[in-house]
């Protein structure tokens, strides 16, 4: 059985904090987004065969928001 995504995130975050070795953490929200969003967008775009309208629908965001995110992560090539 595959571990649910929320459990995988929890496990990964606990591991991240355990490996800080006394260093502080800041900007964690942006760090997580920058690690999670690109593969999410790539995978959905592949699933939607490059159709941005369909991908935006799958993601539950507007097409313009999707285009901005694709450009942000340089995935709009």
Buried (B, 14 or more C-beta within 10 A) or exposed (E): EEEEEEEEEEEEEEEEEEEEEEEEEEEEEEEBEEEEBBEBBEEBBEEBEEEBEBBBBBBEEEBEEBEEBBEEBEBBE
